Amino acid sequence: MSGDIEDKPQPLIEHLMELRTRLMWSIGAFFVAFIACFFFAKNLFNYLVIPYKTAVQWANLDVEKAQLIYTAPQEFFFTQVKVAMFGGLVVAFPIIAAQVYKFVAPGLYKNERQAFLPFLIASPVLFLMGGALVYFFFTPMVMWFFLSMQQAPGHDEIAISLMPKVSEYLSLIMTLVFSFGLVFQLPVITTLLARVGLLTSQWLAEKRKFAIVLAFVVAAVLTPPDPMSQIGLAIPTIILYEISIYAARLVERQRARQAVEKETGSADVAKTDSV
């Protein structure tokens, strides 16, 4: 059993020193990425505004007249700080994830390392897929829904126009990105739990109706209070839940295949010994 672990046991002080080193590398990577993103914060924010422009076009409004406002002198500055923090976290995530893996890997067996590494790669990929769905489709759809509620001036009506604040728009799109990014981690989490034997595909299938209700509850909590956002997050969650069931079944088939191969190998060894 001890041959499966490459690293020797280390005293507590060495583990703490290793943790300090990994934290320093992670914080340093985030700080460097934050400084770089803050330098381009205004450009990054302009990219985040593109979904709003798309929504304005969907609403058949004049894009040239679309604008975001800020009502406090320091509001746009702190908005740029938040953009830089958001961008810095995204840019530095591969380094942070690598530091976490280097800290955890010495305590894992070889087969556990091989099983853990693909999930370390799949997690950011799925997060980016969720963020891309928000950026290219969901945010324009939500903003189009809000823009459609505007009121043009009429005979007995006054003009009611949407003029979003920069801080509120950033909070909206960041909330949606993190919500969808976390929801897209569902296959990774369920597959890991199935691999260690804490979940089964049969149990997931039996709890499907509860999962559907929970998906709408979570969507109501994580998204803005409008039906478009809640339905738009709940439906991908349900689809990902079905994918999780399929992934758990694949893990169970792989485990059963390995068990059969192990039994076959043991039988061959026993037969050779008897001869």
C-alpha positions in Angstrom: 0.0 0.0 0.0 2.8 2.4 0.8 4.3 1.9 -2.7 1.3 3.7 -4.2 2.3 6.9 -2.6 5.3 8.6 -4.0 5.8 11.2 -1.3 6.9 10.4 2.2 4.9 11.5 5.2 5.8 15.1 6.3 5.7 16.8 9.7 2.9 19.3 10.3 5.3 22.3 10.0 6.4 21.2 6.5 2.7 21.0 5.5 2.2 24.5 6.8 5.2 25.8 4.9 4.0 24.1 1.8 0.6 25.6 2.3 2.2 29.1 2.7 4.1 28.6 -0.5 1.0 27.7 -2.5 -0.9 30.6 -1.0 1.8 33.0 -1.9 1.9 31.8 -5.5 -1.9 32.0 -5.7 -2.1 35.5 -4.2 0.8 36.7 -6.3 -0.8 35.4 -9.5 -4.1 37.0 -8.6 -2.4 40.3 -7.8 -0.4 40.4 -11.0 -3.5 39.5 -13.0 -5.6 42.1 -11.1 -3.0 44.9 -11.9 -3.0 44.0 -15.6 -6.8 43.8 -15.8 -7.2 47.1 -13.9 -5.0 48.8 -16.6 -7.5 47.6 -19.2 -10.6 47.7 -17.0 -12.5 50.2 -19.1 -11.9 48.1 -22.2 -13.0 45.0 -20.4 -16.2 46.8 -19.3 -16.9 47.8 -22.8 -16.7 44.1 -23.8 -19.2 43.3 -21.0 -21.5 46.0 -22.4 -21.8 44.2 -25.8 -24.7 42.0 -24.6 -26.6 45.1 -23.6 -26.0 46.5 -27.1 -27.3 43.3 -28.6 -30.4 43.6 -26.5 -30.9 47.1 -27.7 -30.8 45.9 -31.3 -33.2 43.1 -30.5 -35.6 45.7 -29.1 -35.3 47.7 -32.3 -33.9 50.7 -30.5 -31.2 53.1 -31.6 -27.8 51.7 -30.3 -26.3 55.2 -30.5 -28.7 56.4 -27.9 -28.1 53.5 -25.5 -26.1 54.4 -22.4 -25.2 53.4 -18.9 -25.0 56.0 -16.1 -23.4 56.4 -12.7 -24.8 58.6 -10.1 -21.9 58.8 -7.6 -18.5 60.3 -8.4 -16.7 57.1 -7.3 -19.1 54.6 -8.7 -17.4 54.0 -12.0 -14.0 53.8 -10.4 -15.1 51.0 -8.0 -16.9 49.3 -10.9 -13.6 49.2 -12.7 -12.0 47.7 -9.6 -14.7 45.0 -9.5 -14.1 44.3 -13.2 -10.3 44.0 -12.6 -11.0 41.6 -9.7 -13.3 39.5 -11.8 -10.9 39.4 -14.7 -7.9 38.8 -12.4 -9.6 35.8 -10.9 -10.4 34.4 -14.3 -6.9 34.9 -15.6 -5.2 33.6 -12.5 -7.5 30.6 -12.0 -5.3 28.1 -13.9 -2.3 29.0 -11.7 -4.5 28.9 -8.5 -5.9 25.5 -9.6 -2.4 24.2 -10.3 -1.3 25.3 -6.8 -4.2 23.5 -5.2 -3.5 20.4 -7.1 0.2 20.5 -6.1 -0.7 20.8 -2.5 -3.3 18.0 -2.5 -1.5 15.6 -4.9 1.2 14.3 -2.5 -1.6 12.9 -0.3 -3.3 11.0 -3.1 -2.6 7.6 -4.6 -1.5 7.3 -8.2 -4.9 6.1 -9.4 -6.6 9.0 -7.4 -4.3 11.5 -9.1 -5.2 10.1 -12.5 -8.9 10.3 -11.7 -8.7 13.8 -10.2 -6.7 15.5 -13.0 -9.4 15.3 -15.7 -11.9 16.9 -13.4 -9.4 19.7 -12.7 -9.4 20.4 -16.5 -13.1 19.9 -17.0 -14.2 22.3 -14.2 -12.9 25.5 -15.8 -14.0 24.4 -19.3 -17.6 23.9 -18.0 -17.4 27.2 -16.1 -16.4 29.0 -19.3 -19.3 27.2 -21.2 -21.7 28.6 -18.6 -20.2 32.0 -18.9 -20.4 32.0 -22.7 -24.0 31.0 -22.5 -24.7 34.0 -20.3 -22.6 36.4 -22.4 -23.9 35.5 -25.9 -27.5 34.6 -25.2 -28.9 34.9 -21.7 -27.8 38.5 -20.8 -29.1 39.9 -24.1 -32.4 38.0 -23.6 -32.8 39.3 -20.0 -31.9 42.9 -21.0 -34.2 42.7 -24.0 -37.0 41.7 -21.5 -36.3 44.7 -19.3 -36.0 47.1 -22.3 -39.4 45.9 -23.6 -41.0 47.3 -20.5 -40.2 50.9 -21.5 -43.0 53.3 -22.2 -43.0 55.8 -25.0 -44.6 59.2 -24.4 -48.2 59.3 -25.5 -51.3 61.4 -25.2 -52.0 60.5 -21.6 -48.7 58.8 -20.8 -45.2 59.9 -19.9 -41.9 58.4 -21.1 -40.5 55.7 -19.0 -37.0 54.8 -20.1 -34.4 52.3 -18.8 -31.1 53.9 -17.9 -29.0 51.2 -16.2 -26.3 52.2 -13.7 -22.8 50.8 -14.5 -22.5 49.2 -11.1 -25.9 47.5 -11.3 -25.3 46.2 -14.8 -21.9 44.8 -13.7 -23.6 43.1 -10.7 -26.2 41.6 -12.9 -23.9 40.1 -15.5 -21.4 38.9 -12.8 -24.2 37.2 -10.8 -25.4 35.5 -14.0 -21.9 34.3 -14.9 -21.2 32.9 -11.5 -24.6 31.3 -11.2 -24.4 29.6 -14.6 -20.7 28.7 -14.0 -21.5 27.0 -10.7 -24.5 25.2 -12.1 -22.4 23.9 -15.0 -20.2 22.2 -12.3 -23.0 19.8 -11.6 -21.7 16.9 -13.8 -18.2 17.3 -12.3 -19.5 17.2 -8.7 -21.9 14.2 -9.3 -19.3 12.3 -11.2 -16.7 12.7 -8.4 -19.3 11.6 -5.8 -20.2 8.6 -7.9 -16.6 7.7 -8.3 -16.1 7.6 -4.6 -19.3 5.7 -4.1 -21.4 8.4 -2.4 -23.9 8.6 -5.2 -25.4 6.2 -7.7 -27.2 6.7 -11.0 -30.2 4.9 -9.7 -30.5 7.2 -6.7 -30.1 10.3 -8.9 -32.8 9.0 -11.3 -35.2 8.4 -8.3 -34.6 11.9 -7.0 -35.3 13.5 -10.4 -38.6 15.2 -9.4 -37.0 16.7 -6.3 -34.1 17.9 -8.4 -36.5 19.7 -10.8 -38.2 21.5 -7.9 -34.8 22.4 -6.3 -33.5 23.7 -9.7 -36.3 26.3 -9.8 -35.8 27.2 -6.2 -32.0 27.7 -6.7 -32.7 29.7 -9.9 -35.1 32.0 -7.9 -32.4 32.6 -5.3 -29.4 33.1 -7.6 -30.9 35.1 -10.5 -32.7 38.5 -10.6 -36.4 38.4 -9.7 -37.8 38.0 -13.2 -39.2 34.8 -14.8 -36.9 34.9 -17.8 -33.8 34.6 -15.6 -35.2 31.9 -13.4 -36.5 29.7 -16.2 -33.3 30.3 -18.2 -31.2 29.0 -15.3 -33.5 26.2 -14.2 -33.8 24.5 -17.6 -30.0 24.2 -18.1 -29.8 22.9 -14.5 -32.3 20.1 -15.3 -30.4 19.2 -18.5 -27.1 19.1 -16.6 -28.8 16.9 -14.0 -29.7 14.4 -16.7 -26.1 14.5 -18.0 -25.0 13.8 -14.4 -27.1 10.7 -14.3 -25.5 9.5 -17.6 -22.0 10.3 -16.3 -22.7 8.4 -13.1 -23.7 5.4 -15.1 -20.5 5.6 -17.1 -18.5 5.6 -13.9 -20.4 2.5 -12.6 -19.8 0.7 -15.9 -16.1 1.5 -15.7 -16.0 0.3 -12.1 -17.8 -2.9 -12.9 -15.4 -3.5 -15.9 -12.4 -3.0 -13.7 -13.8 -5.4 -11.1 -14.3 -8.1 -13.8 -10.8 -7.5 -15.1 -9.4 -7.8 -11.6 -11.3 -11.0 -10.9 -10.2 -12.4 -14.2 -6.6 -11.5 -13.5 -6.7 -13.1 -10.1 -8.2 -16.3 -11.5 -5.4 -16.5 -14.1 -2.8 -16.0 -11.5 -4.4 -18.7 -9.3 -4.6 -21.1 -12.3 -0.9 -20.5 -13.1 0.1 -21.2 -9.5 -1.8 -24.4 -9.5 -0.1 -25.6 -12.6 
